[in-house]
Every structure is written in structure tokens, then in C-alpha cells.
């Protein structure tokens, strides 16, 4: 893990600690996903809007501000920012989805490569053996899904860890993004 990835992980952990009330147990990731999703559903967004929402998070603030101003001027019944999310996304869906898919792929690529770097730093005695026959890692699966979507190709079923590594290498997920030396 390089310095920027370590700093990003520390920031993420500190942010999560600051959001957990004193004495409360830490909630499972699925609770956070469901809670956020339920609120967005109330404003007309669905799981099909996930890529566009990710893209919206990547838009410069000034551009988002312009879109909000335009959406307000086009509607008489806007009472809060939630009312604007669906129209803003619907008007720019294709561009926001592409931006969101790229951002999601980049995030998963960073996580996968951090895990890969950690694995490569292990002693050779741990790396040798039957690792290629073990089930693929969650990081491999996530990176394969977004890479396959971006390239418009299918993922072969039932891949082992070694076959998944070969697939990622063969489809550019590793070769194009090796850590800088």
C-alpha cells in the first residue's frame, strides 16, 4: 500500500469512528447500504441509478450548482435537494453513468491493487503452493465485474484465484495499472 492509499484508509477509518456514537456498536456495512438506499428510494431513485449517483458525486461543485439552479428554475414544487436529484440525473444519465462507472472501477482497482501489494509483500513461503486453486478473492471478483462491464465482455464462471489473476492480467486490469516504481 503506498502512502496515499494508507492516508486514504486512515481518513476513511477516522471518518467512520467520528460517525459512530459513543458506546454504540459498529453497524455492518449492509446496514449502511440499506439505510442510504431506502432514503434515496423515497426520492424516486432505484438501484438502476447507482452508477449515475456515483457519477454525480464526481461532478465539480460549480457544475452541480449550475444544474441545481437550472432544475429549480424548471420546477414549481421543489422543496429540498432530494427533489432535484432524480431530474438532474435523468437529464444527464448517460454521462453521469459513464463517470460513475469509471469512478467505481478506479476505486475497486485501487482496493484490489492494495490487496495485491500486500500479498506480494508476504514471504515466498506463504505465496508458494496451491494458492492458484483457491477461490478468487472478493477484490478480484469486484474488479472483474467492473472491468467486464467497462469492456463489454463476459466473465467465465467458477474461476479460481489463479485463473482470476490471469483473466485480470489478460484484460488489462493489472497490466495497465501496475504500481509506479
KEDREN-952092 format. One line per field, with one value per residue: chain; x, y, z of N, C-alpha, C, O in turn; residue in three letters. Coordinates in Angstrom, 3 decimals, m for minus. Each point is the difference from the previous one (the first is absolute). Example, Ala and Ser with C-alpha at 12.3 -4.5 7.8 and 13.67 -1.06 7.14 Angstrom:
<drenkes>
cadena A  A
n.east 13.190  m1.386
n.north m5.690  1.069
n.up 7.800  m1.385
ca.east m0.890  0.820
ca.north 1.190  1.190
ca.up 0.000  0.060
c.east 0.900  m0.770
c.north 1.200  1.090
c.up 0.000  0.730
o.east 1.036  0.509
o.north m0.019  1.108
o.up 0.665  0.169
residuo ALA  SER
</drenkes>
This chain:
<drenkes>
cadena A  A  A  A  A  A  A  A  A  A  A  A  A  A  A  A  A  A  A  A  A  A  A  A  A  A  A  A  A  A  A  A  A  A  A  A  A  A  A  A  A  A  A  A  A  A  A  A  A  A  A  A  A  A  A  A  A  A  A  A  A  A  A  A  A  A  A  A  A  A  A  A  A  A  A  A  A  A  A  A  A  A  A  A  A  A  A  A  A  A  A  A  A  A  A  A  A  A  A  A  A  A  A  A  A  A  A  A  A  A  A  A  A  A  A  A  A  A  A  A  A  A  A  A  A  A  A  A  A  A  A  A  A  A  A  A  A  A  A  A  A  A  A  A  A  A  A  A  A  A  A  A  A  A  A  A  A  A  A  A  A  A  A  A  A  A  A  A  A  A  A  A  A  A  A  A  A  A  A  A  A
n.east 0.857  m1.132  1.791  0.289  1.216  2.241  1.115  0.378  1.763  2.008  0.575  0.734  2.144  1.578  0.302  1.260  2.244  0.875  0.286  2.022  m2.232  0.251  1.794  0.327  m1.817  1.865  m0.676  m1.731  1.742  m0.211  1.066  2.232  0.866  m0.106  1.584  2.086  0.547  0.244  1.943  1.760  m0.005  0.782  2.166  m0.713  1.133  1.157  m0.743  m2.100  m0.832  m0.129  m0.539  m2.185  m1.005  0.251  m1.386  m2.002  0.166  m0.465  m2.203  0.905  1.339  2.013  1.358  1.219  1.844  1.768  1.279  1.501  1.919  1.591  1.326  1.657  1.835  1.096  0.770  m1.937  0.533  1.214  0.253  0.418  1.734  m0.872  m0.874  1.795  m0.069  m1.979  m1.013  0.628  m0.870  m2.009  0.214  0.455  m2.120  m0.744  m0.692  m2.140  m1.514  m0.232  m1.197  m2.221  m0.799  m0.141  m1.728  m1.910  m0.248  m0.528  m2.156  m1.492  m0.090  m1.112  m2.247  m0.921  m0.129  m1.845  m2.009  m0.507  m0.633  m2.157  m1.544  m0.293  m1.445  m1.743  0.046  2.148  1.069  0.070  1.886  1.657  0.486  m1.222  1.772  1.656  0.830  1.481  m1.353  m1.364  1.662  m0.300  1.959  0.682  m0.814  0.788  1.986  m0.111  m0.701  1.318  1.387  m0.730  m0.343  1.733  0.521  m1.318  1.108  0.235  m1.501  2.169  m1.288  m1.033  m0.226  1.730  0.771  0.424  m1.663  m0.528  1.297  m0.348  m1.683  0.358  1.114  m1.108  m0.733  2.056  m1.160  0.840  m0.546  m2.219  m0.408  1.513  0.234  m0.726  1.262
n.north m1.172  0.779  1.257  0.083  m1.714  0.156  1.304  m0.896  m1.398  0.971  0.701  m1.544  m0.668  1.337  m0.225  m1.727  0.181  1.145  m1.698  m0.698  m0.268  1.942  m1.340  1.496  m1.312  m1.234  1.909  m1.440  m1.072  m2.145  m0.179  m0.262  m2.032  m1.559  0.075  m0.667  m2.181  m0.725  0.520  m1.311  m1.832  0.553  m0.326  m2.004  0.310  m0.401  m2.076  0.221  0.525  m2.208  m1.207  m0.269  m1.653  m2.080  m0.629  m0.741  m2.140  m0.895  0.105  0.853  0.531  0.570  m1.764  m0.873  1.134  m0.350  m1.767  0.362  1.088  m1.210  m1.290  1.127  0.412  m1.924  0.903  m1.122  m2.011  1.616  m2.123  m1.518  0.129  m0.475  1.937  0.701  m0.973  m0.347  1.735  0.379  m1.231  0.430  1.790  m1.078  m0.599  0.610  2.123  0.487  m0.527  1.330  1.881  m0.165  m0.114  1.944  1.384  m0.537  0.597  2.138  0.547  m0.492  1.543  1.926  m0.051  0.163  2.011  1.023  m0.454  1.002  2.141  0.329  m0.158  1.747  1.214  m1.047  m0.777  0.035  0.302  2.230  0.964  m0.737  m1.140  m0.636  1.334  m0.955  m1.381  1.432  m0.220  0.205  1.396  0.414  m0.126  m2.063  m1.007  0.727  m0.762  m1.979  0.016  0.773  m1.541  m1.594  0.699  0.173  m2.007  0.052  m0.132  m1.877  m0.225  m0.369  m1.596  0.520  2.215  m0.877  m0.743  m2.200  m1.476  m0.201  m1.332  m2.225  m0.810  m0.302  m1.833  m1.945  0.293  m0.819  m1.801  m1.753  m1.315  m0.041  m1.816  m0.291  m1.413  1.983  0.163
n.up 0.000  m1.784  m0.543  m2.226  m0.816  0.137  m1.441  m2.033  m0.146  m0.218  m2.086  m1.469  0.184  m0.907  m2.213  m0.685  0.109  m1.738  m1.462  0.669  m0.130  1.103  m0.122  m1.611  m0.206  m0.135  m0.915  m0.052  m0.892  0.627  1.966  0.097  m0.362  1.605  1.581  m0.444  0.094  2.097  0.968  m0.409  1.298  2.025  m0.430  0.736  1.893  m1.890  0.366  m0.754  2.014  0.365  m1.803  m0.442  1.155  m0.824  m1.633  0.691  0.626  m1.998  0.329  m1.859  1.701  m0.769  m0.332  1.679  0.561  m1.327  0.514  1.628  m0.409  m1.018  1.292  1.001  m1.215  0.377  1.904  m0.289  m0.886  m0.932  0.737  m1.625  1.420  2.024  0.775  1.124  2.006  0.976  0.987  2.109  1.650  0.893  1.325  1.927  m0.295  m1.979  m0.209  0.517  m1.573  m1.784  0.209  m0.189  m2.096  m1.103  0.379  m1.045  m2.150  m0.407  0.245  m1.597  m1.629  0.413  m0.154  m2.041  m0.976  0.720  m0.915  m1.933  0.152  0.544  m1.612  m1.345  1.203  m0.945  2.106  m0.662  1.946  0.248  m0.754  1.352  m1.869  1.771  0.298  m1.192  1.545  0.871  1.789  m1.762  m0.630  2.185  1.082  0.599  1.845  1.978  0.735  1.042  2.131  1.639  0.868  1.413  2.099  1.431  0.872  1.822  1.949  m1.227  1.644  m0.431  m0.879  1.916  0.118  m1.100  1.965  0.059  0.371  2.173  1.274  m0.144  1.276  2.203  0.649  0.210  2.098  0.363  0.585  m1.100  m1.693  m0.152  1.216  m1.594  1.729  0.744  m1.863
ca.east m0.857  0.849  m0.282  m1.319  m1.024  m0.023  m0.634  m1.419  m0.576  m0.058  m1.065  m1.264  m0.213  m0.290  m1.348  m0.973  m0.007  m0.670  m1.431  m0.552  m0.217  0.724  m0.677  m0.799  0.759  0.211  m0.990  0.488  m0.027  m1.322  m0.917  0.256  m0.489  m1.469  m0.508  0.173  m0.839  m1.411  m0.284  0.049  m1.186  m1.107  0.067  m0.211  1.188  0.033  1.314  0.438  0.601  1.222  1.158  m0.194  0.237  1.446  0.489  m0.392  0.945  1.293  m0.158  0.470  m1.042  m0.559  m0.887  m1.189  m0.736  m0.709  m1.086  m1.026  m0.683  m0.833  m1.106  m0.927  m0.726  m0.892  m1.006  m0.734  m0.260  1.237  0.057  1.306  0.961  m0.422  m0.942  0.742  0.940  m0.507  0.009  1.383  0.556  m0.705  0.399  1.411  0.211  1.080  1.293  0.208  0.261  1.375  0.891  m0.140  0.618  1.450  0.387  m0.156  1.077  1.248  m0.003  0.212  1.358  0.906  m0.128  0.578  1.456  0.500  m0.015  1.030  1.296  0.153  0.277  1.351  0.981  0.100  1.147  m0.234  m0.530  m1.460  m0.532  0.149  m0.987  m1.215  m0.820  m0.724  m1.179  m0.953  m1.031  0.437  m0.242  m1.058  0.580  0.087  m1.361  m0.516  0.719  m0.417  m1.346  m0.005  0.824  m0.815  m1.034  0.635  0.460  m1.110  0.307  m0.535  0.944  m0.200  m0.479  0.768  1.436  0.835  0.805  1.010  m0.663  m0.477  1.186  0.327  m1.037  0.237  1.192  m0.324  m0.965  0.556  m0.272  1.276  1.098  m0.077  0.005  1.007  0.469  1.190  1.209
ca.north 1.172  1.188  1.020  0.616  m0.976  m0.088  1.225  m0.099  m0.977  0.637  0.998  m0.722  m0.572  1.104  0.493  m0.960  0.099  1.230  m0.135  m0.997  0.599  m0.584  m1.130  m0.751  m1.005  0.372  m0.649  m0.749  0.746  m0.131  0.938  1.307  m0.072  m0.012  1.273  1.027  m0.341  0.212  1.435  0.407  m0.572  0.916  1.105  m0.519  m0.667  m1.453  m0.595  0.285  1.342  m0.033  0.514  1.438  0.658  0.029  1.036  1.299  0.303  0.362  1.244  1.193  0.701  1.107  m0.571  m0.464  1.215  0.445  m0.949  0.236  1.242  m0.278  m0.870  0.820  0.899  m0.788  m0.685  0.839  m0.674  m0.435  0.420  m0.347  m0.495  m1.335  0.122  0.347  m1.039  m0.812  0.744  0.298  m1.246  m0.379  0.872  m0.213  m1.397  m0.696  0.540  m0.285  m1.431  m0.271  0.564  m0.827  m1.300  0.203  0.250  m1.255  m0.865  0.513  m0.321  m1.436  m0.273  0.400  m0.973  m1.256  0.120  0.080  m1.381  m0.697  0.439  m0.645  m1.408  m0.108  0.297  m1.146  m0.878  m0.971  m1.253  0.113  0.177  m1.239  m1.024  m0.187  1.208  0.182  m0.862  0.504  0.883  1.381  0.919  0.985  1.092  m0.451  m0.073  1.351  0.610  m0.700  0.436  1.329  m0.058  m0.652  0.958  1.067  m0.542  m0.665  m1.421  m0.866  m0.601  m1.453  m0.428  m0.896  0.210  m0.106  1.197  0.091  0.300  1.386  0.837  m0.053  0.723  1.425  0.358  m0.096  1.038  1.329  0.552  0.066  0.467  1.440  0.761  m0.495  1.063  0.692  m0.411
ca.up 0.000  m0.035  1.016  m0.207  0.343  1.462  0.493  m0.329  0.919  1.317  m0.051  m0.030  1.340  0.921  m0.314  0.512  1.463  0.408  m0.253  0.905  1.329  1.130  0.624  m0.965  m0.729  m1.407  m0.861  m1.151  m1.262  m0.623  0.644  m0.617  m1.383  0.015  0.522  m1.028  m1.142  0.316  m0.082  m1.412  m0.628  0.276  m0.963  m1.344  m0.528  0.178  m0.203  m1.364  0.007  0.816  m0.741  m0.209  1.292  0.197  m0.907  0.554  1.081  m0.591  m0.759  0.720  0.757  m0.797  m1.012  0.714  0.375  m1.213  m0.251  1.020  m0.388  m1.172  0.417  0.794  m0.908  m0.848  0.800  0.947  1.270  0.645  1.401  0.565  m0.981  m0.403  m1.122  m1.214  m0.409  m1.114  m1.261  m0.403  m0.529  m1.227  m1.105  m0.344  0.381  m0.707  0.426  1.418  0.154  m0.450  1.018  1.192  m0.242  0.026  1.391  0.725  m0.466  0.577  1.432  0.146  m0.462  1.082  1.082  m0.457  m0.068  1.374  0.476  m0.762  0.512  1.301  m0.266  m0.569  1.041  0.888  m0.277  m1.068  0.556  0.037  m1.351  m0.763  0.316  m0.794  0.052  m1.265  0.007  0.990  m0.593  m0.237  1.106  m0.271  m0.785  m1.393  m0.553  m0.203  m1.115  m1.222  m0.375  m0.611  m1.211  m1.027  m0.399  m0.780  m1.282  m0.680  m0.156  1.044  0.943  0.058  1.318  0.866  m0.098  1.196  0.257  m1.047  m1.271  0.089  m0.171  m1.423  m0.728  0.236  m0.785  m1.418  m0.386  0.251  1.320  0.720  m0.836  m0.233  1.242  0.957  0.880  m0.468  0.735
c.east 0.902  m0.502  m1.396  m1.125  m0.100  m0.704  m1.508  m0.699  m0.115  m1.136  m1.369  m0.324  m0.344  m1.404  m1.054  m0.069  m0.757  m1.515  m0.662  m0.172  0.746  m0.831  m0.841  0.880  0.124  m0.952  0.685  m0.153  m1.392  m1.032  0.162  m0.560  m1.522  m0.567  0.122  m0.929  m1.474  m0.365  0.017  m1.213  m1.210  m0.023  m0.059  1.215  m0.080  1.433  0.540  0.661  1.359  1.209  m0.109  0.207  1.491  0.611  m0.311  0.943  1.343  m0.030  0.546  m1.172  m0.639  m0.959  m1.296  m0.882  m0.803  m1.191  m1.142  m0.786  m0.949  m1.215  m1.031  m0.829  m1.009  m1.122  m0.640  m0.109  1.259  0.021  1.344  0.891  m0.380  m0.947  0.724  0.877  m0.462  m0.039  1.418  0.626  m0.656  0.428  1.419  0.416  1.212  1.382  0.291  0.272  1.423  1.013  m0.031  0.628  1.520  0.485  m0.068  1.120  1.326  0.092  0.282  1.406  0.998  m0.044  0.645  1.523  0.632  0.068  1.096  1.395  0.275  0.367  1.416  1.083  0.173  1.236  m0.355  m0.603  m1.532  m0.609  0.081  m1.125  m1.212  m0.897  m0.832  m1.296  m1.062  m1.057  0.534  m0.350  m1.167  0.521  0.133  m1.383  m0.546  0.692  m0.374  m1.372  0.022  0.852  m0.797  m1.095  0.589  0.411  m1.115  0.285  m0.593  1.128  m0.251  m0.446  1.043  1.507  0.682  0.766  1.052  m0.603  m0.531  1.158  0.395  m1.004  0.214  1.216  m0.337  m0.955  0.440  m0.234  1.271  1.066  0.005  0.190  0.941  0.442  1.267  1.185  0.956
c.north 1.234  1.044  0.609  m0.971  m0.184  1.211  m0.034  m0.972  0.573  1.018  m0.677  m0.572  1.087  0.540  m0.949  0.054  1.241  m0.084  m1.016  0.624  m0.767  m1.122  m0.830  m1.045  0.442  m0.809  m0.706  0.862  m0.049  0.934  1.384  0.037  0.094  1.339  1.117  m0.255  0.268  1.475  0.487  m0.524  0.916  1.187  m0.495  m0.678  m1.488  m0.490  0.256  1.374  0.036  0.568  1.508  0.779  0.082  1.079  1.392  0.417  0.486  1.338  1.180  0.769  1.112  m0.521  m0.498  1.184  0.525  m0.911  0.183  1.256  m0.238  m0.849  0.771  0.884  m0.750  m0.682  0.958  m0.626  m0.554  0.530  m0.314  m0.587  m1.396  0.012  0.241  m1.133  m0.778  0.795  0.320  m1.247  m0.358  0.837  m0.268  m1.455  m0.639  0.477  m0.324  m1.483  m0.346  0.497  m0.855  m1.373  0.111  0.205  m1.279  m0.972  0.433  m0.339  m1.474  m0.401  0.343  m1.008  m1.333  0.079  0.173  m1.404  m0.809  0.369  m0.640  m1.472  m0.172  0.260  m1.163  m0.829  m1.024  m1.299  0.029  0.071  m1.268  m0.953  0.071  1.230  0.180  m0.812  0.469  0.865  1.421  0.875  0.930  1.183  m0.362  0.012  1.399  0.664  m0.667  0.487  1.357  0.033  m0.622  0.929  1.089  m0.489  m0.670  m1.476  m0.775  m0.499  m1.502  m0.420  m0.829  0.146  m0.206  1.307  0.189  0.359  1.433  0.969  0.051  0.803  1.511  0.488  0.058  1.075  1.403  0.573  0.092  0.678  1.521  0.824  m0.588  1.162  0.652  m0.405  1.136
c.up 0.000  1.005  m0.159  0.360  1.511  0.600  m0.252  0.953  1.412  0.067  0.063  1.391  1.013  m0.226  0.557  1.519  0.456  m0.185  0.928  1.379  1.087  0.619  m0.955  m0.682  m1.460  m0.874  m1.164  m1.248  m0.649  0.626  m0.630  m1.420  m0.036  0.462  m1.026  m1.181  0.248  m0.116  m1.447  m0.763  0.200  m0.970  m1.443  m0.616  0.294  m0.165  m1.393  m0.113  0.705  m0.743  m0.211  1.298  0.303  m0.898  0.513  1.121  m0.529  m0.743  0.816  0.632  m0.829  m1.066  0.651  0.389  m1.190  m0.298  0.992  m0.339  m1.167  0.383  0.818  m0.909  m0.867  0.773  0.994  1.388  0.685  1.426  0.653  m1.089  m0.491  m1.188  m1.322  m0.524  m1.230  m1.305  m0.495  m0.628  m1.331  m1.199  m0.488  0.214  m0.670  0.470  1.463  0.240  m0.418  1.028  1.270  m0.165  0.042  1.435  0.825  m0.373  0.605  1.491  0.218  m0.439  1.092  1.150  m0.377  0.004  1.376  0.588  m0.691  0.500  1.365  m0.183  m0.532  1.036  0.982  m0.341  m1.076  0.501  0.087  m1.393  m0.845  0.369  m0.890  m0.012  m1.259  m0.025  0.992  m0.691  m0.183  1.191  m0.331  m0.829  m1.459  m0.644  m0.310  m1.190  m1.316  m0.463  m0.684  m1.256  m1.137  m0.502  m0.886  m1.381  m0.797  m0.270  1.167  0.895  m0.006  1.400  0.743  m0.129  1.351  0.154  m1.097  m1.348  m0.012  m0.193  m1.475  m0.827  0.147  m0.785  m1.483  m0.498  0.402  1.373  0.831  m0.855  m0.169  1.261  1.047  0.880  m0.555  0.850  0.086
o.east 0.892  m1.032  m0.698  m1.029  m1.096  m0.807  m0.783  m1.114  m1.004  m0.722  m0.892  m1.136  m0.882  m0.707  m1.014  m1.091  m0.716  m0.745  m1.227  0.989  0.178  m1.178  m0.498  1.202  m0.828  m0.053  1.081  m0.887  m0.456  m0.918  m0.986  m0.634  m0.558  m0.975  m0.943  m0.628  m0.708  m1.069  m0.833  m0.485  m0.854  m1.043  0.313  m0.054  m0.576  0.917  1.214  0.657  0.608  0.744  0.986  0.558  0.480  0.901  0.820  0.299  0.763  1.039  m0.213  m1.096  m1.218  m1.026  m1.090  m1.224  m1.161  m1.078  m1.170  m1.230  m1.134  m1.112  m1.201  m1.202  m0.928  m0.818  0.649  m0.294  m0.080  m0.109  0.346  m0.462  0.258  0.028  m0.568  0.385  0.758  0.474  0.265  0.662  0.691  0.071  0.360  1.175  0.849  0.877  1.125  0.827  0.679  0.969  1.044  0.634  0.675  1.015  0.877  0.564  0.785  1.062  0.820  0.607  0.930  1.042  0.693  0.670  1.138  0.974  0.680  0.861  1.126  0.879  0.710  1.126  0.898  0.475  m1.150  m0.747  m0.645  m1.136  m0.741  m0.670  0.090  m1.214  m1.114  m0.918  m1.128  0.213  0.852  m0.914  m0.328  m0.722  m0.267  m0.170  m0.591  m0.661  m0.098  m0.219  m0.616  m0.312  0.023  m0.278  m0.577  m0.081  0.174  m0.411  m0.345  1.153  m1.134  0.437  0.902  0.712  m0.550  m0.060  0.218  0.539  0.037  m0.145  0.322  0.386  m0.083  m0.042  0.386  m0.036  m0.793  0.465  0.111  0.687  1.062  0.271  m0.352  0.068  0.850  m0.117  1.077
o.north 0.126  m0.176  0.206  0.418  m0.147  m0.134  0.409  0.269  m0.232  0.082  0.454  0.087  m0.190  0.323  0.436  m0.063  m0.038  0.765  m0.077  0.382  m1.215  0.186  m1.057  0.201  0.754  m1.226  0.393  0.851  0.998  0.459  0.674  0.979  0.777  0.497  0.765  0.924  0.453  0.340  0.821  0.657  0.103  0.629  0.747  m0.421  m0.410  0.786  m0.001  0.299  1.065  0.805  0.727  1.096  1.013  0.726  0.909  1.184  0.623  0.482  0.065  0.049  0.173  0.623  0.213  m0.066  0.376  0.473  m0.098  m0.009  0.477  0.266  m0.225  0.160  0.611  m0.704  0.902  0.692  m0.996  1.205  0.586  m0.294  m0.339  m0.900  m0.238  0.010  m0.147  m0.511  m0.054  0.088  m0.348  m0.516  0.400  m0.289  m0.555  m0.815  m0.360  m0.348  m0.770  m0.692  m0.263  m0.502  m0.878  m0.574  m0.258  m0.669  m0.842  m0.396  m0.360  m0.890  m0.767  m0.380  m0.610  m0.923  m0.420  m0.350  m0.800  m0.870  m0.409  m0.513  m0.908  m0.473  0.031  0.035  m0.423  m0.663  m1.045  m0.426  m0.163  0.158  0.327  m0.138  0.522  0.334  m0.493  0.453  0.463  m0.302  0.178  0.531  0.824  0.478  0.216  0.628  0.672  0.188  0.178  0.748  0.501  0.041  0.356  0.753  m0.295  m0.531  0.568  m0.091  m0.433  0.595  m0.574  m0.998  0.334  0.872  1.118  0.840  0.669  1.017  1.066  0.704  0.744  1.062  0.940  0.293  0.941  1.105  0.874  0.904  0.623  1.198  m0.093  1.138  m0.680  m0.237  m0.142
o.up 0.839  0.648  0.992  0.531  0.541  0.920  0.856  0.452  0.674  0.993  0.716  0.466  0.837  0.955  0.545  0.567  1.000  0.613  0.055  0.624  m0.087  0.305  0.390  m0.174  m0.510  0.090  m0.437  m0.071  m0.557  m0.680  m0.297  m0.395  m0.776  m0.564  m0.201  m0.517  m0.900  m0.506  m0.384  m0.921  m0.881  m0.182  m0.927  m1.156  1.007  m0.238  m0.205  m0.997  0.109  0.562  0.124  m0.022  0.510  0.420  m0.120  0.152  0.738  m0.452  1.210  m0.559  0.035  m0.272  m0.531  m0.111  0.154  m0.361  m0.372  0.057  0.013  m0.454  m0.147  0.210  m0.530  m0.592  0.529  0.974  0.719  0.227  1.026  m1.103  m1.155  m0.839  m1.067  m1.169  m0.959  m1.016  m1.201  m1.033  m0.958  m1.115  m1.107  0.225  0.696  0.285  0.345  0.842  0.680  0.311  0.596  0.928  0.539  0.397  0.825  0.866  0.437  0.479  0.844  0.594  0.250  0.533  0.815  0.464  0.209  0.668  0.643  0.129  0.287  0.692  0.432  m0.155  0.842  m1.136  m0.116  m0.720  m0.082  m0.205  m0.969  1.020  m1.184  m0.147  0.055  m0.750  m0.018  m1.125  0.758  0.768  m1.173  m0.844  m0.874  m1.122  m1.058  m0.827  m1.026  m1.197  m1.051  m0.927  m1.125  m1.198  m1.027  m0.971  m1.183  m1.031  1.036  m0.421  0.203  0.985  m0.610  m0.109  1.049  m0.867  m0.466  m0.719  m1.033  m0.677  m0.524  m0.933  m0.978  m0.620  m0.694  m1.195  m0.012  0.280  0.860  0.475  0.005  m0.078  1.176  m0.465  m0.574  1.203  0.579
residuo UNK  UNK  UNK  UNK  UNK  UNK  UNK  UNK  UNK  UNK  UNK  UNK  UNK  UNK  UNK  UNK  UNK  UNK  UNK  UNK  UNK  UNK  UNK  UNK  UNK  UNK  UNK  UNK  UNK  UNK  UNK  UNK  UNK  UNK  UNK  UNK  UNK  UNK  UNK  UNK  UNK  UNK  UNK  UNK  UNK  UNK  UNK  UNK  UNK  UNK  UNK  UNK  UNK  UNK  UNK  UNK  UNK  UNK  UNK  UNK  UNK  UNK  UNK  UNK  UNK  UNK  UNK  UNK  UNK  UNK  UNK  UNK  UNK  UNK  UNK  UNK  UNK  UNK  UNK  UNK  UNK  UNK  UNK  UNK  UNK  UNK  UNK  UNK  UNK  UNK  UNK  UNK  UNK  UNK  UNK  UNK  UNK  UNK  UNK  UNK  UNK  UNK  UNK  UNK  UNK  UNK  UNK  UNK  UNK  UNK  UNK  UNK  UNK  UNK  UNK  UNK  UNK  UNK  UNK  UNK  UNK  UNK  UNK  UNK  UNK  UNK  UNK  UNK  UNK  UNK  UNK  UNK  UNK  UNK  UNK  UNK  UNK  UNK  UNK  UNK  UNK  UNK  UNK  UNK  UNK  UNK  UNK  UNK  UNK  UNK  UNK  UNK  UNK  UNK  UNK  UNK  UNK  UNK  UNK  UNK  UNK  UNK  UNK  UNK  UNK  UNK  UNK  UNK  UNK  UNK  UNK  UNK  UNK  UNK  UNK  UNK  UNK  UNK  UNK  UNK  UNK
</drenkes>
